[in-house]
């Protein structure tokens, strides 16, 4: 796990050498073990290394035999040894035992087709000196980040946006037109970012840049191929076998590997498998407020498996103190409250190990979120005439907040309109009241339509999962996983997000993914072969945080209120409106935690990047 930076040269060699080092220093947290650089007349590349595999020989940038191609790479390729053996047979000469060099020689041999052979998480850049061409790619899930900036003749790229701040050719501007999308989704649901002219390379895509021209193409497309011929028990066996193989692959390392552990089935399944082969260290965090803490469950399971658990209870003071640092590390504002818990979890783990395995991705692939049950709940109601449902919805909109209101409103909408992610932060109808001045924006479903269109013939549960895999997982779950672990120079691996696991998940019928009473049916059944029944059937908690309660306490209420009253808040938001949200939450009139934290996170982020930095 590492970080890289690079840019096409526009200045003198001396200046380019200085700039590329300064850019790499901005992301030293991604790789504190080593740094190295490559600068020629056309391009400058920088690399920060966290040594995991081939500790002595895996430094980068790395060149091929004749020095015509140069690579910088962030990630891990779990099947690199198999690919390496094939390349040696074809005559390629290796100088190291690293997975990095396998990518470089693989590109020499297969061109862009090397991407279909890679099993792992990655973002990389290859510079072809002869063609004067950049080839870059990102893994199929988007586990590893890749950002690029383009403005006229200027082209630069990096593992994190903050690296661009050290390049004098980078013009830092707020992309304010994207704020409405942020308020709805809690992230930007497109290739754009909140920095003008900074873009994200989409997952499962490659980029070719030559003579000032871009070509971005997908190299993999996620497609469901439902197999109704197998029983639930057969799917459970297939999942278990594939998961054991994936966990084994993800455990490959020349340094000690630990595991995150919560109360859920996903992390417990990972820990149980790793504990069979290693005296594995596990890590968990909780809170003094017991109703939000998962520590007791983690402790019970750790005792059951016989592994050492390192834990920490996070205080409200620590949580709020870390919030600005978290938003800085995110690059863009991300108000998911669990991100801060993950920040402290990674901090604890980094004291003991350099690599951890975690359970991200299981919910999206195997149907773990409770709201995936909604189509089953709506099934009978949606048999009523559409006109009747629309009348009920129109009536319900005028009702105060009450149980059943959302059901009546959403029951009159097709899945493509009522679902953009697990839920809105600010509904489309409310965000214009929040913003000052008003920023014209498309309806949220505009951004998810292309995904729904690709699975138009699938059932509603499958449609929801497909949208989440392509949006929520990429833009939220994996962003906080990467940034919060890398903030502490910790490599986080996700064995559920594996090519072979994906192949299985895309074939399982929805009836074996989600039922009226339970989620992740087949995955839980597979886990139950290995875990206690209580653990395998544990209801998902989603990293609960006491933030809802803390925001009612004077100390933290006043911290947030001060930000809401600031001149920066006045630039973007209707201050009367957002202060009312805060006041109503404190007094218990409304539950506005997500809305409040979304605005607060944006203001903390803006202060980090546009006021203090």
C-alpha positions as CSV (number, residue, x, y, z in Angstrom):
1,X,0.0,0.0,0.0
2,X,1.5,3.2,-1.1
3,X,0.9,6.6,-2.7
4,X,2.0,8.1,-6.0
5,X,2.1,11.5,-7.6
6,X,3.1,12.7,-11.1
7,X,2.8,15.4,-13.7
8,X,3.8,16.3,-17.2
9,X,6.7,18.7,-17.0
10,X,6.2,22.4,-17.8
11,X,9.1,23.9,-15.8
12,X,12.9,23.4,-15.5
13,X,14.4,20.1,-14.3
14,X,15.4,21.7,-11.0
15,X,11.9,23.0,-10.3
16,X,10.3,19.7,-11.4
17,X,12.5,17.7,-9.0
18,X,11.5,20.0,-6.2
19,X,7.8,20.0,-6.9
20,X,7.5,16.2,-7.3
21,X,9.1,15.8,-3.9
22,X,6.8,18.3,-2.3
23,X,3.8,16.6,-3.8
24,X,4.9,13.2,-2.5
25,X,5.6,14.7,1.0
26,X,1.9,15.8,1.1
27,X,0.9,12.1,1.2
28,X,3.8,10.8,3.3
29,X,1.1,9.1,5.5
30,X,0.4,6.7,2.6
31,X,4.1,5.5,2.6
32,X,6.4,6.5,5.4
33,X,8.9,3.7,4.8
34,X,10.6,5.0,1.6
35,X,10.4,7.6,-1.2
36,X,11.8,7.6,-4.7
37,X,11.4,9.6,-7.9
38,X,11.8,9.5,-11.7
39,X,12.2,12.7,-13.6
40,X,13.0,13.0,-17.3
41,X,12.4,15.7,-19.9
42,X,8.7,14.9,-20.2
43,X,7.4,13.6,-16.9
44,X,8.0,13.6,-13.1
45,X,6.9,10.7,-10.9
46,X,7.0,10.4,-7.2
47,X,6.3,7.5,-4.9
48,X,5.8,7.0,-1.1
49,X,6.1,3.4,0.0
50,X,4.6,1.3,2.8
51,X,6.6,-1.9,2.6
52,X,4.4,-5.0,2.6
53,X,5.8,-7.4,0.0
54,X,9.4,-7.8,-1.1
55,X,10.6,-5.5,1.7
56,X,14.1,-5.2,0.3
57,X,13.5,-5.0,-3.5
58,X,10.0,-3.5,-4.0
59,X,10.9,0.2,-4.4
60,X,9.3,2.4,-7.0
61,X,9.2,4.0,-9.6
62,X,10.2,0.8,-11.3
63,X,11.6,0.5,-14.9
64,X,11.4,-2.3,-17.4
65,X,14.6,-4.0,-18.9
66,X,15.4,-1.3,-21.4
67,X,14.2,1.6,-19.4
68,X,11.5,2.5,-21.9
69,X,8.6,2.1,-19.5
70,X,8.2,3.4,-15.9
71,X,5.6,2.4,-13.4
72,X,4.2,3.7,-10.1
73,X,1.6,1.5,-8.4
74,X,-0.6,1.6,-5.3
75,X,-2.3,-1.6,-4.1
76,X,-1.7,-5.4,-4.0
77,X,-2.0,-8.0,-6.7
78,X,-2.8,-11.3,-5.0
79,X,-2.2,-13.6,-8.0
80,X,1.1,-11.9,-9.1
81,X,3.2,-15.0,-8.5
82,X,1.1,-17.0,-11.0
83,X,1.4,-14.1,-13.6
84,X,5.1,-13.7,-12.9
85,X,5.8,-17.4,-13.7
86,X,4.0,-17.1,-17.0
87,X,6.0,-13.9,-17.9
88,X,9.3,-15.5,-17.0
89,X,8.4,-18.4,-19.4
90,X,7.8,-15.8,-22.1
91,X,11.3,-14.4,-21.6
92,X,10.8,-11.4,-19.2
93,X,13.6,-10.7,-16.8
94,X,12.7,-9.7,-13.3
95,X,14.9,-7.7,-10.9
96,X,12.6,-8.0,-7.9
97,X,10.0,-10.3,-6.3
98,X,7.4,-7.6,-6.1
99,X,3.8,-7.5,-7.5
100,X,4.6,-4.1,-9.0
101,X,7.1,-5.4,-11.5
102,X,4.6,-8.1,-12.6
103,X,2.2,-5.3,-13.7
104,X,5.0,-3.6,-15.7
105,X,6.1,-6.7,-17.6
106,X,2.5,-7.8,-17.9
107,X,1.8,-4.5,-19.7
108,X,4.8,-5.1,-22.0
109,X,3.5,-8.5,-22.9
110,X,-0.3,-8.0,-23.0
111,X,-0.9,-4.3,-23.3
112,X,-4.2,-3.2,-21.7
113,X,-5.3,-6.9,-21.6
114,X,-3.1,-7.4,-18.5
115,X,-6.0,-5.7,-16.6
116,X,-8.2,-8.8,-17.0
117,X,-5.6,-11.0,-15.5
118,X,-5.1,-9.0,-12.3
119,X,-6.7,-10.2,-9.0
120,X,-6.4,-7.5,-6.4
121,X,-6.8,-3.8,-5.6
122,X,-4.8,-1.3,-7.6
123,X,-4.3,2.1,-9.2
124,X,-1.2,2.6,-11.3
125,X,0.4,4.7,-14.0
126,X,2.8,3.5,-16.7
127,X,4.8,6.1,-18.7
128,X,5.9,4.9,-22.1
129,X,9.0,7.0,-23.0
130,X,9.0,6.0,-26.7
131,X,5.3,6.8,-27.3
132,X,5.2,9.7,-24.9
133,X,2.1,8.1,-23.5
134,X,0.5,7.7,-20.1
135,X,-1.4,4.5,-19.4
136,X,-3.3,4.4,-16.1
137,X,-5.9,2.1,-14.6
138,X,-8.0,1.4,-11.5
139,X,-9.3,-1.9,-10.0
140,X,-12.8,-3.2,-10.8
141,X,-14.3,-2.1,-7.4
142,X,-12.5,1.2,-7.0
143,X,-10.8,0.1,-3.8
144,X,-7.7,2.2,-4.6
145,X,-8.1,5.9,-5.5
146,X,-6.9,7.8,-8.6
147,X,-7.3,11.5,-9.2
148,X,-6.2,13.6,-12.1
149,X,-6.2,17.4,-12.8
150,X,-6.3,18.8,-16.3
151,X,-6.3,22.5,-17.2
152,X,-5.0,23.5,-20.6
153,X,-1.5,22.0,-21.0
154,X,-1.3,21.0,-17.4
155,X,-1.9,17.4,-16.5
156,X,-1.2,15.8,-13.1
157,X,-2.3,12.8,-11.1
158,X,-2.1,11.4,-7.6
159,X,-3.4,9.0,-5.1
160,X,-4.9,11.9,-3.1
161,X,-6.1,15.3,-4.2
162,X,-4.1,17.1,-1.5
163,X,-0.9,16.3,-3.3
164,X,-1.9,18.8,-6.0
165,X,-1.7,21.7,-3.5
166,X,2.1,21.5,-3.8
167,X,2.2,22.0,-7.5
168,X,2.3,25.7,-8.6
169,X,0.4,24.8,-11.8
170,X,-2.6,23.6,-9.7
171,X,-5.3,26.3,-9.5
172,X,-7.4,25.6,-6.4
173,X,-11.0,26.5,-7.0
174,X,-14.2,25.2,-5.4
175,X,-16.5,23.4,-7.7
176,X,-19.6,24.9,-6.1
177,X,-22.0,23.6,-8.7
178,X,-21.6,20.2,-7.2
179,X,-22.7,21.2,-3.7
180,X,-26.4,20.3,-4.2
181,X,-25.4,16.7,-5.1
182,X,-23.2,16.5,-2.0
183,X,-26.2,17.5,0.1
184,X,-28.3,14.7,-1.3
185,X,-25.8,11.9,-1.5
186,X,-23.1,13.0,1.0
187,X,-20.6,12.6,-1.9
188,X,-20.3,13.7,-5.5
189,X,-22.0,10.9,-7.6
190,X,-20.0,11.5,-10.7
191,X,-16.4,11.7,-12.0
192,X,-16.2,15.3,-10.8
193,X,-15.0,16.4,-7.4
194,X,-15.5,19.6,-5.3
195,X,-12.3,20.9,-6.8
196,X,-12.6,22.4,-10.3
197,X,-10.8,20.4,-13.0
198,X,-10.1,17.5,-10.6
199,X,-11.6,14.2,-11.6
200,X,-11.8,10.6,-10.4
201,X,-10.9,7.8,-12.7
202,X,-13.9,5.5,-12.6
203,X,-13.4,1.9,-11.2
204,X,-12.8,-0.8,-13.8
205,X,-11.4,1.8,-16.2
206,X,-8.2,2.7,-17.9
207,X,-6.9,6.1,-19.1
208,X,-4.6,6.9,-22.0
209,X,-3.2,10.4,-22.2
210,X,-1.1,11.4,-25.2
211,X,-0.5,14.7,-27.0
212,X,-3.0,16.5,-24.7
213,X,-5.8,14.1,-25.5
214,X,-7.7,11.7,-23.2
215,X,-9.2,8.3,-23.8
216,X,-11.0,6.7,-20.9
217,X,-12.5,3.3,-21.4
218,X,-14.0,0.6,-19.2
219,X,-12.2,-2.7,-19.2
220,X,-14.8,-4.6,-17.1
221,X,-18.5,-4.4,-16.7
222,X,-20.4,-5.9,-13.8
223,X,-23.3,-8.0,-15.1
224,X,-25.8,-10.2,-13.2
225,X,-26.1,-13.7,-14.6
226,X,-28.6,-15.3,-12.2
227,X,-28.4,-19.1,-11.8
228,X,-31.7,-20.5,-10.5
229,X,-30.5,-24.1,-10.8
230,X,-28.8,-24.4,-7.4
231,X,-30.3,-24.8,-4.0
232,X,-29.6,-22.5,-1.1
233,X,-27.3,-25.1,0.5
234,X,-25.3,-25.3,-2.7
235,X,-24.8,-21.5,-2.8
236,X,-23.7,-21.6,0.8
237,X,-21.1,-24.2,0.0
238,X,-19.8,-22.2,-3.0
239,X,-19.6,-19.0,-1.0
240,X,-17.7,-20.7,1.8
241,X,-15.2,-22.3,-0.5
242,X,-14.7,-19.1,-2.5
243,X,-14.4,-17.0,0.6
244,X,-11.7,-19.3,2.2
245,X,-9.7,-19.0,-1.0
246,X,-10.1,-15.2,-1.1
247,X,-9.1,-14.8,2.5
248,X,-6.0,-16.9,2.0
249,X,-5.0,-14.8,-1.0
250,X,-5.6,-11.5,0.9
251,X,-3.4,-12.8,3.8
252,X,-0.3,-12.9,1.6
253,X,2.2,-10.6,3.1
254,X,5.8,-10.3,4.3
255,X,4.6,-8.5,7.4
256,X,2.1,-9.4,10.1
257,X,-1.6,-9.2,9.2
258,X,-4.3,-8.3,11.6
259,X,-8.1,-8.0,11.4
260,X,-10.9,-5.5,12.2
261,X,-13.6,-7.0,14.4
262,X,-17.1,-5.7,15.1
263,X,-20.3,-7.5,16.1
264,X,-21.3,-8.4,12.6
265,X,-21.1,-11.6,10.6
266,X,-18.7,-10.1,7.9
267,X,-15.7,-9.2,10.1
268,X,-16.3,-12.3,12.3
269,X,-16.2,-14.5,9.2
270,X,-12.9,-12.9,8.2
271,X,-11.4,-13.3,11.7
272,X,-12.4,-16.9,12.0
273,X,-10.8,-17.8,8.8
274,X,-7.5,-15.9,9.5
275,X,-7.4,-17.4,13.0
276,X,-7.1,-20.9,11.6
277,X,-3.6,-20.2,10.2
278,X,-2.3,-17.4,12.4
279,X,-2.2,-16.1,15.9
280,X,-4.0,-13.1,14.5
281,X,-4.4,-9.8,16.3
282,X,-7.9,-8.2,16.1
283,X,-9.0,-4.6,16.7
284,X,-12.3,-3.0,17.7
285,X,-13.6,0.4,19.0
286,X,-16.7,1.3,21.0
287,X,-18.1,4.1,23.2
288,X,-18.8,4.6,26.8
289,X,-22.5,4.8,25.8
290,X,-23.2,1.1,25.8
291,X,-26.2,1.1,23.6
292,X,-24.0,2.3,20.7
293,X,-21.0,0.1,21.5
294,X,-20.2,-3.2,19.8
295,X,-17.2,-4.0,22.0
296,X,-19.0,-6.6,24.2
297,X,-19.9,-8.6,21.1
298,X,-16.4,-8.3,19.7
299,X,-14.9,-9.4,23.0
300,X,-17.2,-12.4,23.2
301,X,-16.3,-13.5,19.7
302,X,-12.6,-13.0,20.2
303,X,-12.7,-15.2,23.3
304,X,-14.6,-17.8,21.3
305,X,-12.1,-17.9,18.5
306,X,-9.1,-17.5,20.8
307,X,-7.6,-14.4,19.4
308,X,-6.2,-11.3,21.0
309,X,-8.5,-8.2,20.8
310,X,-7.1,-4.7,21.1
311,X,-9.9,-2.2,21.8
312,X,-10.6,1.4,22.6
313,X,-13.5,3.5,23.8
314,X,-13.9,6.8,21.9
315,X,-15.0,9.8,23.9
316,X,-17.1,12.6,22.6
317,X,-14.2,15.0,23.1
318,X,-11.9,12.8,21.0
319,X,-14.5,12.4,18.3
320,X,-15.0,16.2,17.8
321,X,-11.3,17.0,18.1
322,X,-10.5,14.5,15.3
323,X,-13.3,15.7,13.0
324,X,-11.2,18.4,11.1
325,X,-8.3,16.0,10.6
326,X,-10.7,13.4,9.2
327,X,-12.1,15.8,6.7
328,X,-8.6,16.8,5.6
329,X,-7.6,13.2,5.0
330,X,-10.8,12.6,3.1
331,X,-9.9,15.1,0.4
332,X,-13.6,15.9,-0.1
333,X,-16.2,16.2,2.7
334,X,-17.6,12.9,3.7
335,X,-20.1,13.2,6.6
336,X,-20.6,9.5,7.3
337,X,-20.4,9.4,11.1
338,X,-18.7,6.0,11.1
339,X,-15.7,7.5,9.3
340,X,-14.4,8.9,12.6
341,X,-14.9,5.6,14.4
342,X,-12.9,4.0,11.6
343,X,-10.2,6.7,12.0
344,X,-9.7,5.6,15.7
345,X,-9.9,1.9,14.8
346,X,-7.1,2.3,12.2
347,X,-5.1,4.3,14.7
348,X,-5.3,1.5,17.2
349,X,-4.4,-1.2,14.7
350,X,-1.4,0.7,13.3
351,X,0.2,0.5,16.7
352,X,0.5,-3.3,16.2
353,X,0.4,-4.2,12.5
354,X,0.9,-2.7,9.0
355,X,-1.9,-4.7,7.3
356,X,-5.5,-5.5,8.3
357,X,-8.4,-7.4,6.7
358,X,-11.9,-6.0,7.0
359,X,-15.4,-6.9,6.0
360,X,-16.3,-4.0,3.6
361,X,-18.3,-5.0,0.5
362,X,-20.3,-8.0,1.8
363,X,-23.5,-5.9,2.3
364,X,-23.5,-4.6,-1.3
365,X,-22.5,-7.9,-3.0
366,X,-24.7,-10.3,-0.9
367,X,-27.6,-8.1,0.1
368,X,-26.9,-7.0,3.7
369,X,-28.7,-3.7,4.1
370,X,-32.1,-3.8,5.7
371,X,-33.6,-1.4,3.1
372,X,-33.1,-4.1,0.5
373,X,-36.2,-5.7,2.0
374,X,-38.3,-2.7,1.0
375,X,-39.4,-4.1,-2.4
376,X,-40.8,-7.1,-0.5
377,X,-42.7,-4.8,1.8
378,X,-44.1,-2.8,-1.1
379,X,-45.0,-5.9,-3.2
380,X,-48.7,-6.1,-2.0
381,X,-49.3,-2.4,-1.9
382,X,-48.0,-1.8,-5.4
383,X,-50.6,-4.1,-6.8
384,X,-53.1,-1.3,-6.0
385,X,-53.9,1.0,-9.0
386,X,-51.3,3.7,-9.5
387,X,-53.8,6.4,-9.4
388,X,-55.0,5.4,-5.9
389,X,-51.4,5.2,-4.7
390,X,-50.6,8.7,-6.1
391,X,-53.7,10.1,-4.3
392,X,-52.6,8.5,-1.0
393,X,-49.1,9.9,-1.6
394,X,-50.4,13.4,-2.2
395,X,-52.4,13.3,1.0
396,X,-49.5,11.9,3.0
397,X,-47.2,14.8,1.9
398,X,-49.3,17.2,4.0
399,X,-49.1,15.1,7.1
400,X,-46.6,15.8,9.9
401,X,-43.8,13.3,10.4
402,X,-45.4,10.0,11.4
403,X,-45.0,6.3,11.0
404,X,-46.2,5.2,7.5
405,X,-45.8,8.6,5.8
406,X,-42.7,7.6,3.9
407,X,-44.3,4.3,2.9
408,X,-47.3,6.0,1.3
409,X,-45.2,8.5,-0.5
410,X,-42.6,6.1,-1.8
411,X,-45.2,3.5,-2.7
412,X,-46.4,5.6,-5.5
413,X,-43.0,5.8,-7.1
414,X,-41.0,3.3,-9.2
415,X,-37.7,2.1,-7.7
416,X,-35.8,4.3,-10.1
417,X,-37.3,7.4,-8.5
418,X,-37.5,6.4,-4.9
419,X,-34.0,5.0,-4.5
420,X,-30.7,6.9,-5.1
421,X,-28.7,5.4,-2.2
422,X,-29.6,3.9,1.2
423,X,-31.4,7.2,1.8
424,X,-31.2,10.9,1.1
425,X,-29.4,13.3,3.4
426,X,-31.3,16.3,2.2
427,X,-34.3,15.5,-0.1
428,X,-34.3,17.2,-3.4
429,X,-37.2,19.4,-2.2
430,X,-35.3,20.6,0.9
431,X,-31.8,21.2,-0.4
432,X,-32.8,24.5,-2.1
433,X,-34.0,25.8,1.2
434,X,-30.6,25.0,2.7
435,X,-28.4,26.6,0.1
436,X,-27.6,30.3,-0.1
437,X,-27.5,31.3,-2.9
438,X,-29.6,28.8,-4.8
439,X,-27.6,26.6,-7.1
440,X,-29.5,25.1,-10.0
441,X,-29.2,21.3,-10.0
442,X,-30.6,18.2,-11.5
443,X,-32.8,15.8,-9.6
444,X,-30.8,13.1,-7.8
445,X,-32.2,10.3,-9.8
446,X,-30.5,11.8,-12.9
447,X,-27.2,10.5,-11.5
448,X,-28.4,6.9,-10.8
449,X,-30.5,6.5,-14.0
450,X,-27.6,5.1,-16.1
451,X,-27.2,2.3,-13.5
452,X,-30.9,1.4,-13.4
453,X,-31.0,1.4,-17.2
454,X,-28.3,-1.3,-17.2
455,X,-30.3,-3.6,-15.0
456,X,-33.8,-2.7,-16.2
457,X,-34.7,-6.4,-16.6
458,X,-33.7,-7.4,-13.1
459,X,-35.8,-7.4,-9.9
460,X,-35.9,-4.4,-7.6
461,X,-33.6,-5.9,-5.0
462,X,-31.0,-6.5,-7.6
463,X,-31.4,-3.0,-9.0
464,X,-30.8,-1.5,-5.6
465,X,-27.7,-3.6,-5.1
466,X,-26.3,-2.7,-8.5
467,X,-26.7,1.0,-7.9
468,X,-25.1,0.7,-4.5
469,X,-22.1,-1.2,-5.8
470,X,-21.5,1.5,-8.5
471,X,-22.1,4.5,-6.2
472,X,-22.4,4.1,-2.4
473,X,-19.6,1.5,-2.2
474,X,-17.2,3.4,-4.5
475,X,-17.9,6.9,-3.3
476,X,-18.5,6.4,0.4
477,X,-17.6,3.0,1.9
478,X,-14.3,2.5,0.1
479,X,-13.3,6.2,0.4
480,X,-13.5,6.2,4.2
481,X,-11.8,2.7,4.3
482,X,-8.8,3.9,2.2
483,X,-8.4,7.4,3.7
484,X,-8.9,6.4,7.3
485,X,-6.5,3.5,7.2
486,X,-3.9,5.4,5.1
487,X,-4.1,8.3,7.5
488,X,-2.3,6.0,9.9
489,X,0.0,4.2,7.3
490,X,-2.1,1.1,7.6
491,X,-2.9,-1.2,4.6
492,X,-6.6,-2.3,4.6
493,X,-7.6,-5.3,2.5
494,X,-11.1,-6.4,1.7
495,X,-11.5,-10.1,0.9
496,X,-15.2,-9.8,0.1
497,X,-14.3,-7.5,-2.7
498,X,-12.5,-10.1,-4.8
499,X,-13.1,-11.0,-8.5
500,X,-14.0,-14.6,-7.6
501,X,-16.4,-13.5,-4.8
502,X,-18.0,-11.1,-7.2
503,X,-18.5,-13.9,-9.8
504,X,-20.4,-15.9,-7.2
505,X,-22.5,-12.9,-5.9
506,X,-23.6,-12.0,-9.4
507,X,-25.2,-15.5,-9.9
508,X,-27.1,-15.8,-6.6
509,X,-30.9,-15.3,-7.0
510,X,-32.3,-12.4,-4.9
511,X,-34.5,-14.9,-2.9
512,X,-31.2,-16.2,-1.4
513,X,-29.9,-12.7,-0.8
514,X,-32.8,-10.9,0.9
515,X,-36.0,-12.1,2.6
516,X,-38.7,-10.3,4.5
517,X,-37.1,-11.0,7.8
518,X,-33.4,-11.4,7.1
519,X,-30.6,-10.1,4.8
520,X,-27.5,-11.8,3.4
521,X,-29.3,-15.2,3.5
522,X,-26.8,-17.3,1.6
523,X,-23.8,-15.5,3.1
524,X,-25.1,-16.0,6.6
525,X,-25.8,-19.6,5.9
526,X,-22.2,-20.0,4.7
527,X,-20.8,-18.3,7.8
528,X,-23.0,-20.4,10.0
529,X,-21.0,-23.5,9.0
530,X,-18.0,-21.8,10.8
531,X,-19.4,-19.4,13.3
532,X,-21.8,-19.5,16.3
533,X,-25.4,-19.1,15.2
534,X,-25.7,-15.9,17.3
535,X,-22.9,-14.3,15.3
536,X,-24.0,-15.6,11.9
537,X,-27.5,-14.2,12.4
538,X,-26.4,-10.9,14.1
539,X,-28.5,-8.0,12.8
540,X,-26.4,-5.4,11.0
541,X,-25.6,-2.3,13.2
542,X,-23.6,-0.3,10.7
543,X,-20.9,1.0,13.1
544,X,-23.3,3.0,15.4
545,X,-22.1,6.3,16.8
546,X,-23.6,8.3,19.7
547,X,-23.5,11.5,17.6
548,X,-27.3,11.9,17.8
549,X,-27.1,12.3,21.6
550,X,-23.9,14.3,21.6
551,X,-25.4,17.0,19.4
552,X,-27.9,17.6,22.1
553,X,-25.3,18.4,24.7
554,X,-24.4,22.0,25.2
555,X,-20.7,21.6,24.6
556,X,-21.0,20.0,21.2
557,X,-24.1,21.8,20.2
558,X,-22.2,25.1,20.7
559,X,-19.2,23.8,18.7
560,X,-21.5,23.1,15.8
561,X,-23.5,26.3,16.3
562,X,-20.3,28.4,16.1
563,X,-19.6,26.9,12.6
564,X,-23.1,27.4,11.5
565,X,-22.9,31.1,12.5
566,X,-19.5,31.6,10.7
567,X,-19.0,33.8,7.7
568,X,-18.0,30.7,5.7
569,X,-21.4,29.2,6.5
570,X,-23.1,32.4,5.2
571,X,-21.3,31.9,1.9
572,X,-23.0,28.6,1.2
573,X,-26.0,28.1,3.4
574,X,-29.2,29.7,4.6
575,X,-28.0,30.3,8.2
576,X,-31.5,30.7,9.7
577,X,-32.5,27.4,8.2
578,X,-29.5,25.4,9.3
579,X,-29.6,26.9,12.8
580,X,-33.2,25.9,13.1
581,X,-32.3,22.3,12.1
582,X,-29.7,22.4,15.0
583,X,-32.1,23.9,17.5
584,X,-34.9,21.5,16.7
585,X,-32.6,18.5,17.1
586,X,-31.3,19.7,20.4
587,X,-34.8,20.2,21.7
588,X,-35.9,16.8,20.5
589,X,-38.5,18.1,18.0
590,X,-36.7,16.5,15.0
591,X,-34.0,14.0,14.3
592,X,-31.6,16.0,12.2
593,X,-28.3,14.4,13.0
594,X,-27.4,13.4,9.4
595,X,-28.4,16.8,8.0
596,X,-26.4,18.7,10.7
597,X,-23.3,16.5,10.3
598,X,-23.4,16.9,6.5
599,X,-23.3,20.7,6.8
600,X,-20.8,20.7,9.6
601,X,-18.4,18.3,7.8
602,X,-18.6,20.5,4.7
603,X,-17.6,23.6,6.7
604,X,-14.8,21.8,8.4
605,X,-13.5,20.6,5.1
606,X,-13.8,24.0,3.5
607,X,-11.9,25.5,6.4
608,X,-9.1,23.0,6.0
609,X,-8.6,23.5,2.3
610,X,-9.8,27.0,1.5
611,X,-9.2,29.0,4.7
612,X,-6.4,27.5,6.7
613,X,-4.4,25.7,4.0
